[in-house]
Amino acid sequence: MPLLSTRKNDKKVKVTFGNGLLFVEKENGKQQAFPLEWFPELQKATDEEREDWTQTDKGLHFNKLNLDVSL
């Protein structure tokens, strides 16, 4: 008998930073760009702080900054 799971498949996104912007690329290739001035914590953050994120149901959570970005 197969094992059933109600857990949704993890959605994967690619997160990069450049030219004062936060870029989020979704699995389907669509890309969104957000000015870092909207997120002063991210603008001032170190690379280590920016790289420590997890995807949530509503967007991204930057763990070391305790910051949520809705997508």
C-alpha positions in Angstrom: 0.0 0.0 0.0 1.5 3.4 -0.9 2.2 5.9 1.7 0.2 9.1 1.3 1.4 12.5 2.3 -0.6 15.7 2.6 2.6 17.7 2.7 3.0 20.1 -0.3 6.1 19.8 -2.4 8.7 22.3 -1.5 8.7 25.1 -3.9 12.2 26.2 -4.9 13.3 29.7 -5.6 16.6 31.4 -6.3 17.5 34.5 -4.3 20.2 36.9 -5.5 21.2 40.5 -4.8 22.7 43.1 -7.1 22.5 46.8 -8.0 20.5 47.6 -4.9 17.9 45.0 -5.6 16.7 41.7 -4.3 15.9 39.2 -7.1 13.7 36.2 -6.6 13.4 33.7 -9.4 10.7 31.1 -9.2 10.7 27.6 -10.6 8.8 28.6 -13.7 11.6 31.1 -14.5 9.6 34.2 -13.6 11.7 36.8 -11.8 10.7 39.5 -9.3 12.9 42.4 -8.3 12.5 44.4 -5.1 14.4 47.5 -4.2 16.5 46.9 -1.1 15.5 50.4 0.2 12.1 48.7 0.9 14.0 46.4 3.4 16.6 48.5 5.3 17.6 45.4 7.3 18.5 43.6 4.1 20.2 46.6 2.7 22.5 46.8 5.7 22.9 43.0 6.1 26.1 41.0 5.6 26.3 38.4 2.9 26.1 35.7 5.6 22.8 37.2 6.9 21.4 37.5 3.4 22.3 33.9 2.6 20.5 32.4 5.6 16.9 32.3 4.4 14.1 29.8 4.2 11.0 29.7 1.9 7.7 30.0 3.7 4.1 29.7 2.5 3.9 33.4 1.9 7.4 34.2 0.8 10.9 34.3 2.3 12.1 34.4 5.9 15.6 35.7 6.5 16.5 33.8 9.7 19.3 35.8 11.2 17.4 39.1 10.5 14.0 37.8 11.6 12.6 39.4 8.4 9.8 38.2 6.2 9.4 39.2 2.5 6.1 38.4 1.0 6.0 37.1 -2.6 
